[in-house]
Amino acid sequence: MINSMNSNQNQQCGEDLSSRRPRPVFFWSNGEVMKWLKRCCEEYYELYGDKFLDGEITGRSLIRINDETLKRMGIENGKHRDEIARIILKLKLKSDMIEIKDLERKVQTYQSQPTPANCNPVLNTKS
């Protein structure tokens, strides 16, 4: 298994998210996917970047990629597919964690605001 990511790459790949909010992966363009692939998977970018480019892989399709998809893209080496799938899964999990934290923050903000009596579904019995 190839594991060439160092701590600097880990930070660039989204593991240190406290300082800024990255654009959600789901909304990435093919260009943004290519930048991520080059930054986080340089070895695989060299080998398979053209396949991500030719396949017009966007963030939406990136987070849905599985082993079979990688095979169809022409990535024949099983170890490479496993590693690429693992790296994509880590990215998806990080993205999901950011989304969950943002939702929790919104819920806390919403819950901390006073609710007018006419907007409270429990108190508003008019139908």
PyMOL commands that set and color helices and strands:
alter all, ss='L'
color gray80, all
select helices_A, chain A and resi 7-15+25-27+30-40+42-54+59-62+67-72+78-112+117-119
alter helices_A, ss='H'
color red, helices_A
deselect
rebuild
show_as cartoon
